[in-house]
Amino acid sequence: MKFFETRDSDGNELAKCTQKWVDPEFFFDPLFKDLAISICEDCPLQKACLQFSIDNQITDGVWGGLTEEKRRLLIKRRVRLDKNKG
């Protein structure tokens, strides 16, 4: 699985989840779910992160500010909309 680019052209880290004070466990431990979501809220890579998790069928943790359950609902909604278009 290839990860998306998290640095700008100057090599500056853009992803908020990679800051020194952020423990990766925040995104996978239900106790820290709200904290993880708040970290994602103003991250410039939020949409890319969410799309990455959907494209790679990642089913655990908070990605792009959405929990596993909310990502499943989003995917179901997209599938339903696609079916209605055709």
N, C-alpha and C positions, 0 to 999 in steps of 0.2 A: 504494500500500500504506500503510495507516494503522498507525502504531506504537501499542503499548499505553502507558498512562500510567505514568511512572516516578517521579512525585513524589506525596507525600502532600498532604492538604488544606491544609497550611501552606506548601507549595512546597519542602519538603525533598526532596532527591534520595534515592531509595531504592536504585536499581540500583547494585550494587558495580562494575559494569563502567564506570560513568561517573566514578569517582573520578579525581582528577588524576594519580595515579601509574600508572594503567592505560592502556596503549596499545591502541587498538582492534585493532591488528595481532595482538595476542596471540590473538585469537579466530579468526583466519584463517590463521595461519602454523603449519604442522605442528610446527615446532620449539618452539612455545610451548603446544602442546595441553594438556599436564599443568598448566601454570600457569593457563590459561584455565579448565579444569575446576575447579581449586581455588578460583578467584575466585568461581565460581558456587555452590560448595557451601553456603555459608551466606547467600546472597543472598535477601532476602525476596521477590524477584520471580522466582525460579527457575522456578516452575511456569508463571507467566504468560508468561515468555520462551519456554519450551519449547513451550507451546501456540501462541504466536504463530508460531514457526518452522514448526510442523506445519500450522497453518491456512493459512499463506502459501506453503507448499511450498518453503521455503528449503533449499537442498541443500548449501550450503557453510558451513564454520565451526562453531564451538562455540556452541550456543544452549541455554540452560537446563541447562548442565552436560553435554550430550551431543554427541558428535561426529556428523558426517554419517552414518557407518556405524551408530552406535547409534540414531540417530533413524529410519533406514530399517528397522532391525530392530523397533523399537517399533511403527512404523506397520504393518509386516507382521503382527506379533503381534495388534494391534488388529483388523485386517481379518479375520484367521483366527478370532478370538474372536467377532466380529460374525457371521460366516458360520455358526459353530457354534450361535449362539443362535437363528437363524432357521430 
